[in-house]
Amino acid sequence: MRARTIKKLVFGRLVVSGLLALGGGARVGCGGGGMGGPTPAGAPGEIPIVAAAGADVPYQFGTNAYGVAGGAFLAKANLGSSTVVLDATQVGKICLSGTVEMVPVPTDGSHPPYSDYWGIELGFNLNQGADAVKSPWTVPAGVIGFWITVEGPMIPSIRFKTTPTGKDPALEQDSCALVRPTDGQAADVPFTEMYVQCWDGPEGTGTTDISNGLLDMGLQVAATTGADYPIDFCLTHVGVVIGP
């Protein structure tokens, strides 16, 4: 089935979503958001990244044992992210390059315009039907987080995000964890290490509630007032972490 492209403005940012065409073992959590070794093809718990023909972000999750089904999206701030582009020629991975520009500091001492310069986010919906409707993904018993592998010459610190059902990202109610990926190595992100407003102290302002399911997951490169962030990396693998 040909995928239908969805474009919409969400919270002042353009989101371009690819639609999923619906389609064993699992990675065992080591805790601490730790890094693993190089990720082989078909690693435990992996959820494959496959093509979504006709979509502006032409990727989606392939068939897997965990009920995850969703298309990819790329969200960009209104300002400071125009050079970030997607290389849609790649197969089995999603590659971005460009610069997330620094948030300007107003000379009058007012609050920096983070809402216009927040950065970029590459993500996936977790339970999206062929009709493009997004529903909560019920986290299977034993799943305690996600893992990702990123490769490339310029990998910045990443804010790994997920949106629990009923939480509003516009009100900063989604959850995140600060991740510093190593090129080609899997990074575990347990739910217990994701927090509401994770940038606000070591435990943010609240814990992550997965009891009613999750809507999406994503990798944000968050803009700051301190420096530009050149990026050139690919998301090569995604999977779930299974508890011991």
Buried (B, 14 or more C-beta within 10 A) or exposed (E): EEBBBBEEEEEEBBBBBBBBBEEEEBBEBBBEBEBBEEBEEEBBBBBBBBBBEEBBBBBBBBEBEBEBBBBBBBBBBBBBBEBBEBEBEBEBBBBBBBBBBBBBEEEEEEEBBBBBBBBBBBBBBBBBBEEBEBBBBBBEEEBBBBBBBBBBEBBBEBBBBBBBBEBEBEEBBBBBBBBEBBEBBBBBBBBBBBBBBBEEEEEBEBEBBBEEBBBBBBBBBBBBEEEEBEBBBBBBBBBBBBBE
